[in-house]
Amino acid sequence: MAARPQGRRKANKPRFLALFIALIVVGVGVVYGLHWAANPWALSLPGRPALTGYWQGTVPYGPSDDRRIVLHLTDDRPSATDRCGDCPGMEGAAKVCDAGQIETYELWGDARNYRGTRFALRTRSGVDGPGPRLNELHGEWDGDLVRINTSLIVLNGDAAATGSDSPPVTFEMTRADEADFDGLSCR
C-alpha cells in the first residue's frame, strides 16, 4: 500500500484572526483594568460617581467679591506609548468669572490617597496682567461634593507676586455638566 503524500497544511486564517483580535482585546482590558485599579477615583460606577467630570461653585475672592467657578477634571488615560512615571494623574481646566469676563486656568495634579478623597491641583492662569489668581487647589471629595482649600496670589502690573500670604479660601463645588462648563456666562 502506497503512502499518501503529505501536503502542506492550509493556514487557518479565520482562527488566526480571531486569536489575534482576542489577544488585543485582552491586552487593552488589562491595561485599562490596571489603570482603574490604581485610580479608582477615575471610574464611575452605578451608585459611585467619579471624581473626574464637571464641577461648579463660588469662590470668595474677598468681601462681597464672590466669583462663579466651573471646572472639568479628566484622568490621564493609559497609553501604549506613555512612559511617564511622574506625569500628573489628573488634568483639566477651570473657568472663573471676573468682572464680566472669563478667566481660564490650566489644572494638573494627583490624588493624595488611593481612593482620591484628597487631591491637589496646580493652577496656571491664562490671563496676563494684575489681579488676584488662584493658587494650588487642595481638595476633599465625597461623592457629589468637593471642598476646596486654596489661597490667592495677587499679581501687580509687571506680573510679580505682591502677596501670597492671603488668608485661606475655602469653598464647595457640586456636580455640573458640560453645558455649565461650555456655557459659563459672567453677566
Disulfide bonds with the S-S distance in Angstrom:
Cys84-Cys87 1.79
Cys97-Cys186 2.08
